[in-house]
Amino acid sequence: RFCLPLVLASFPTMATGEEIPPVLQDSWGDFWLFRFFVNAAGYASIVVPGFLLIQYFKRRNYLETGRGICFPVIKSCVFGSEVKSVHQEDGSLPPRVEPTESSTARQVFKLLFCAAGLQVSYLTWGVLQERVMTRTYGATETDPGEKFKDSQFLVFMNRILAFTVAGLYCALTKQPRHGAPMYKYSFASLSNILSSWCQYEALKYISFPTQVLAKASKVIPVMMMGKLVSRKSYEYWEYLTAALISVGVSMFLLSSAPNRHVSTVTTFSGIVLLAGYIIFDSFTSNWQDALFTYKMSPVQMMFGVNVFSCLFTVGSLLEQGALLESLRFMARHSEFTAHAVLLSVCSACGQLFIFYTINQFGAAVFTIIMTLRQAFAILLSCLIYGHTVTVVGGLGVAVVFMALFLRVYARSRMKKRSKKLPPGETPIQKV
């Protein structure tokens, strides 16, 4: 694992005859681009043999010629039942269950329960994420402590718990008959792993408020790709809100504060990692939309994606020797163990709250709750970790969230209007 850093470090040594300090050699191993390629090589060592096996079974026409005890497993993983749903209103979630005659108090209680669950889960997750990636453990008066550096191990912790929760939920509740070939989950799993890794790794180079705003402005590249690639049309308010979001983000990023903390500085590496997060995350959602054409529930999707996520991450960690290293770090620092476990619990519970909230109240209510969560996350991060936000930066944040709420309001109005359209007329497609 350290061969490449040593080779690269040897070039200046041969040129000058000077010995390279150990600190420089360690920096090669910690550099995010090097880590990215090492992780990708680990995933490739699993993906390539799997791809060759799938091609082998398909060329052999295994469905007709296969026999034996392994036949059901291979059939499920490679071929599935190929049963797709013809009419699926929402590509990502089943139709929302309209509440039957229920008291107003009961509905208010459900809404408060969903809002509280989402806020607690994801606000705690955000605070812990920044704590783990930007602060040291085991610091004393004489020892500065050490930082946890392996973002992939955190991804593995999140995925193993999500896999367990989804598996238990599927086992205890009635689910639709599964029809998708299992290998198709691997594409969404890879992009999901890489997007999560970029998200964790970016916190080494940018502040948490900057990351939150970048997520909020994800609609801009989505609209650009939709316009250029799919020739989609958008309403005037969509262009207006996208412009407001870009203005607000620019105000926040370009504002400067006196005595700005090192962790609040946005670097080029942080911007690249954020771009990677947005690209991989966009692919994940689009691929999952395609998979939902098979009859499956959101929890089945959660289970299938996390099966491969656990396989890829644990395989890569074992190949690098990083799994044992991370476990030793957990043994040295019990505080980190508690943070990592709680981080994973919040992530898994948050996904379940997402499914329940959208099923009960629809996407608009869910979007409002999560938009408020983003605003609270920035406020909490500034209060707990001391990020300085200038007046101009604060106005930029306000402009971004004003645009997001305006977008939710306009979209809900358009949906109500589209229900009144005569047959044959379709509304303009929106992001």
Beta strands, then each sheet from edge to edge (+ up, - down):
strand 1: 136-137
strand 2: 146-147
sheet 1: 1+ 2-
end
